[in-house]
Structures are given as structure tokens and as C-alpha cells.
Amino acid sequence: MAESSDRDLLDLIRRRGPMTVPEISGAIGVTGTAVRNRLARLLGTGLVERKAEHVGRGRPRHLYQVSVEAHKRLGQNYADLAVALWEEMMAGVADRKLRRLLFTRITDRLAEAYRSKLTGDAWEGRLVQLSRVLHDRGVEAEVARDDAGLAVILRQHSCPYYELAEADRAICALERKMLEKVLGRALRLSQCRLDGDRSCDFRPKADLPTIPEAAAG
């Protein structure tokens, strides 16, 4: 969510249940107009739902409640679990072949979740579609050109595995491999946020051939 006030409002409605605008206004100490503006924004993102309640005669009153999607997203944090699982896998599996097999299966599973949402074979078109899918999943991504204005690249301004990558940079290789399978193209990570760069940039390797569909999946 873009503003902390949105999170505060969502937490309030989640704790107290369906509320009217006057009830919310009184609870958080802001005007009804300000509350309506925030609710309109949250309704637009699908995090809040509105329902009409008829009480006697006259116009119904509107109650606002947290949506199922908001319940899924609020408080959802798998970072600690992901780091623990990754460390156990890397430290607990001594057999390098088995580790490589697990690595491959993980990238296959992740790639399939993205690849099924992409259509067409054109590189730039698939890149744009992927950036939208990433954005829908909370990863700030865009399609851009490199500084020379030549290569079309995928630029991620936020990392979906930041805490995990801080613990072990092998996760960067896993993400690159996963994106290669999604896009069907060999990639290189030309810059990375862990190195102090402002974004993680994935660009095609011009010297390597396109990855066949069978190898990609």
C-alpha cells in the first residue's frame, strides 16, 4: 500500500469489523471527506468492500469491510521462513548433484507460475507482460533501455527476495535462471541492488542463443 494511513485504516476495520464513514472518522480523528478519499482508493485496489445495510425506512447506510484479498496480504511475511528453508537446503544437503536438482526444480516451479501468464513469442512483448505480472505481485518492475539506448532490459526497482538474497547471493542466480525459463532467453544481471545500484537489471546475452522451449521448462 502506498500510504501508511491506508494500512492504519485497514487495520482498524479488520479489528472492529464493518464500519461506517462516521465511525471511522471518529476512531481515527480525521474528517469524513478524508476518510472517503482513503476508502475510495482502497476500494479501487480491491482491499476494501462496501455493503449497504437497511435500517428501517430511508436510505441505507454503507458499511466498509476488509476484503478477502486484504486478509491474504495484511501481515503476510514469508521472509523468515524462506531464509530458514534456503539455509537448511544449502547447508543440510551435502550432495551437490541433489542440490543442483533441487535448484532446478525450484526454478521450474517459479517459472511456470509466470510463464503461464505470458503469450506470444516476441521478446519485448513478453518482457512487458512479465513486468506487469511482477507488478501485480508487488514487485516494482519496468521495461527500459540500457544507458546506450540499445538493449531492452527488465529493470526491477524492488527485490522479491531481498532478505533471502542478503543472506545468500546464490538466490540472485536462481532468480536469473527462473526469468530465463520464463522468457526463453539467456540473461545476465548487469547491475544489482545488493551492490548499491538503484535497480536490478536483467538484460539479454547477445552472444548466447535463445533457450529452446523444452530446455526452458
C-alpha positions, -999 to +999 in steps of 0.1 A: +000+000+000+012+034-010+005+053+023+008+042+059-026+059+066-041+033+043-026+005+064-038+021+096-073+024+083-073-013+071-060-025+105-088-005+122-116-021+100-100-055+103-101-053+141-135-038+146-154-053+116-176-034+092-177+003+099-194+034+086-176+066+075-187+085+107-175+056+128-141+055+111-138+093+112-144+093+150-120+065+156-090+080+137-098+116+142-099+128+106-127+144+086-154+123+068-141+137+035-106+124+042-119+090+052-140+088+020-109+096-001-089+069+015-118+044+012-122+053-025-085+045-030-088+012-012-120+002-030-101+008-062-074-016-052-098-043-041-086-042-005-119-029+009-155-038+002-187-018+007-221-031+015-254-015+021-274-021+053-311-012+055-321+000+090-358+010+090-371+034+064-350+058+044-316+055+027-294+025+036-261+032+054-229+019+039-205-003+058-169-008+048-151-041+055-117-056+047-118-079+016-106-115+014-076-102-007-066-078+021-068-106+047-044-126+025-019-096+021-020-080+055+006-094+078+018-118+052+055-122+056+073-153+044+108-138+046+119-156+078+106-189+066+122-186+032+156-177+047+154-207+071+143-231+044+170-219+020+198-221+046+187-257+056+187-268+019+221-253+012+237-264+044+219-297+050+221-312+015+257-322+011+253-339-022+260-313-049+240-331-076+210-333-053+213-295-045+215-288-082+184-309-088+165-290-061+177-257-075+164-267-110+130-279-096+126-247-077+133-225-108+109-247-128+081-242-103+086-204-101+089-201-139+057-219-146+037-195-123+049-166-145+052-183-179+016-194-180+005-157-179+026-147-210+016-150-246+034-146-279+070-151-289+082-115-293+110-107-268+099-072-260+062-081-258+069-109-233+091-086-213+063-061-210+038-088-200+063-101-174+068-067-159+030-064-154+028-098-138+056-088-114+039-055-106+007-073-098+027-095-074+042-065-056+075-062-075+081-028-089+094-036-124+095-019-158+108-024-193+136+001-202+166+006-224+201+005-212+222+037-209+233+033-245+197+031-257+204-002-274+193-033-253+158-036-240+160-048-204+139-058-174+145-033-145+134-043-110+133-014-085+123-038-057+136-073-050+111-101-043+137-120-023+157-092-007+162-107+028+170-140+012+194-125-012+212-107+016+217-140+033+229-158+002+236-142-032+230-175-048+193-165-048+202-139-075+214-167-098+182-186-090+160-156-100+180-151-132+176-187-141+139-186-134+135-155-156+154-172-184+129-200-184+100-176-184+114-156-213+132-183-232+163-161-235+197-162-218+201-133-194+228-116-173+223-095-142+241-063-153+235-044-120+221-054-086+207-035-057+229-056-033+259-038-049+244-004-042+227+001-076+193+016-077+178-014-095+184-050-106+187-050-144+183-082-164+195-079-200+197-105-228+230-120-236+237-111-272+263-138-276+241-167-265+213-183-284+176-183-275+168-211-250+146-238-266+111-242-250+120-277-238+151-265-220+132-236-206+107-257-189 
